[in-house]
Amino acid sequence: MILDGTAYVRFKDFNISVGGKTGSAEAAGNKVHAWFVGFAPFENPEIAIVVMVENGGHGNYTAEVVRDIMAEYFGMNTQNVEEDMSAKPYVQIMN
């Protein structure tokens, strides 16, 4: 369970216990790739996610993406999103 560390602030108010690790990897040109791997629930995992962003800097930023994916997976998002499936004609004229 994330009790402290780099990603703690991203999960401190999360309703499900999460295990995870931030990281970074050197890349060409003095750039750094960022990543985070997380799993939940900590006690009996049913989902594991890895997010890697090329030249993303620090893994803390990728932890936020993992949190958002987990919130969606566990039905924690409170907004109701309705998808518009109606087709709209579109014509593009190329000269």
C-alpha positions as semicolon CSV with decimal commas, in nm:
position;residue;x (nm);y (nm);z (nm)
1;M;0,000;0,000;0,000
2;I;0,139;0,341;-0,088
3;L;0,200;0,495;0,253
4;D;0,476;0,730;0,149
5;G;0,712;0,792;-0,138
6;T;0,700;0,983;-0,462
7;A;0,347;0,880;-0,564
8;Y;0,192;0,911;-0,217
9;V;0,030;1,246;-0,289
10;R;-0,142;1,101;-0,598
11;F;-0,310;0,820;-0,399
12;K;-0,349;0,961;-0,046
13;D;-0,726;1,016;-0,083
14;F;-0,788;0,715;-0,310
15;N;-1,057;0,479;-0,178
16;I;-0,867;0,161;-0,267
17;S;-0,521;0,059;-0,142
18;V;-0,262;0,069;-0,419
19;G;0,091;-0,067;-0,448
20;G;0,325;0,096;-0,693
21;K;0,662;0,234;-0,792
22;T;0,770;0,543;-0,983
23;G;1,075;0,538;-1,200
24;S;1,277;0,707;-1,466
25;A;1,512;0,585;-1,734
26;E;1,784;0,779;-1,909
27;A;1,730;0,846;-2,278
28;A;1,942;0,988;-2,557
29;G;2,015;1,359;-2,547
30;N;2,009;1,396;-2,167
31;K;1,637;1,327;-2,161
32;V;1,453;1,105;-1,914
33;H;1,164;0,865;-1,970
34;A;0,909;0,857;-1,687
35;W;0,711;0,554;-1,570
36;F;0,488;0,427;-1,296
37;V;0,367;0,075;-1,227
38;G;0,075;0,020;-0,993
39;F;-0,161;-0,255;-0,882
40;A;-0,483;-0,261;-0,682
41;P;-0,630;-0,356;-0,449
42;F;-0,306;-0,405;-0,263
43;E;-0,430;-0,703;-0,060
44;N;-0,581;-0,895;-0,355
45;P;-0,478;-0,736;-0,689
46;E;-0,712;-0,754;-0,983
47;I;-0,556;-0,483;-1,199
48;A;-0,198;-0,384;-1,280
49;I;-0,105;-0,084;-1,495
50;V;0,220;0,050;-1,632
51;V;0,239;0,398;-1,783
52;M;0,559;0,510;-1,957
53;V;0,603;0,852;-2,114
54;E;0,898;0,911;-2,343
55;N;1,093;1,217;-2,232
56;G;0,835;1,257;-1,955
57;G;1,078;1,358;-1,685
58;H;0,967;1,221;-1,350
59;G;0,752;0,916;-1,272
60;N;0,531;1,117;-1,036
61;Y;0,341;1,254;-1,335
62;T;0,267;0,907;-1,472
63;A;0,124;0,798;-1,134
64;E;-0,159;1,045;-1,188
65;V;-0,250;0,871;-1,514
66;V;-0,253;0,531;-1,337
67;R;-0,476;0,676;-1,064
68;D;-0,725;0,803;-1,323
69;I;-0,734;0,468;-1,504
70;M;-0,789;0,283;-1,175
71;A;-1,066;0,524;-1,075
72;E;-1,242;0,447;-1,401
73;Y;-1,185;0,072;-1,365
74;F;-1,325;0,062;-1,011
75;G;-1,623;0,286;-1,101
76;M;-1,510;0,577;-0,885
77;N;-1,579;0,850;-1,139
78;T;-1,889;1,042;-1,043
79;Q;-1,962;1,219;-1,368
80;N;-2,208;1,068;-1,610
81;V;-2,069;1,066;-1,962
82;E;-2,305;1,003;-2,250
83;E;-2,163;0,917;-2,587
84;D;-2,322;1,063;-2,899
85;M;-2,332;0,780;-3,151
86;S;-2,517;0,972;-3,422
87;A;-2,334;1,004;-3,752
88;K;-2,266;1,348;-3,892
89;P;-2,183;1,386;-4,261
90;Y;-1,842;1,529;-4,332
91;V;-1,697;1,625;-4,669
92;Q;-1,349;1,755;-4,726
93;I;-1,254;1,894;-5,064
94;M;-0,890;1,864;-5,159
95;N;-0,754;2,110;-5,418
